[in-house]
C-alpha cells in the first residue's frame, strides 16, 4: 500500500507500465524484422559475391599471369580469405555477450515485475484491489512472455553482426573492380 497526497492508503498497481498496442506489436514483430534483415543481408551478399567472382575471374583470364596486377589481385583474394572470416568471428563474438546480457536484463526485470505484482496481489485487502492487482500480475506475466519471445531475435542479431563484415568486403571489392 502507498499513501497518496492526503495520506490515504492506496493500492500499489504494477499494471501502469502496460504497453500500448503499437509497442506490443513492435516487441512481438522484432524477431521477424531481425530475421528478415538477416535474410536481406544474405541475399545481397550472395548477389554481390557472385558479381565479384565473375569480375575477378574474367579479369584474371584476360590478364597476363606474369603481370604484377594479376598477382596483386591473387594476393588480395588470399588476404581476404583469411582476414574477413576472422573479422566476422570477432564481430559475432563481441555481439553474443551483448545479446546475452540484454536477454538477462529484460527477463530479470520482467521476473522481478512478476514477483512484485504477485506480492501486491497477496497483500490485497478488498475486492477492488484484487481485481486491480490481478490485472497488474497479468500485465507482468505478459511482459515476461514477450521478453522470452525476444529470445528468438538474438541469434539473428549475432548472425547479422557476422555477415556485416562479409557484406562490407564484397561491396568494397565490387566497387574496386568496377572502377578498373
JOLINWO-V492855 format. One line per field, one symbol per residue. phi: phi as a letter, one per 20 degrees, with the letter a starting at -180 (. if undefined). psi: psi as a letter, one per 20 degrees, with the letter a starting at -180 (. if undefined). burial: I if it has 9 or more other ideal C-beta (glycine too) atoms within 8 Angstrom, else O. A space follows every 50 residues. Layout:
phi->???
psi->???
burial->???
//
This chain:
phi->.ceefenefcfeddefefffgfffgfffegffffffffffffffffffff fffffffffffeeefefffgfffffffffffdfffffffffffeegffff ffffffffffffffffffffffefdbgfffffffffffffffffffffff gfeffffffffffgffffffffffffffff
psi->qqpahjjppqqppjjhkpqrggggghhhighggghgggggggghggghhh gggggghgghhirpiiqhhghgggggggghhggghghgghgghhhghghg hgggggggghghhggghhghghjqirgggggghggggggghgggghhhhh hihghhgghhhhhghggggggggggghhh.
burial->OOOOOOOOOOIOIIIOOOIOOOOIOOIOOIIOOIIOIIOOIIOIIOOIIO IIOOIIOOIIOOIOOOOOOIOOIIOOIOOIOOOIOOIIIOIIOIIIOOII OIIOOIIOIIIOIIOIIIOIIOOIOOOOIIOIIIIIIIIIIIIIOIIOII OIIIOIIIIIIIIIIIIOIIIOIIOOIOOO
//
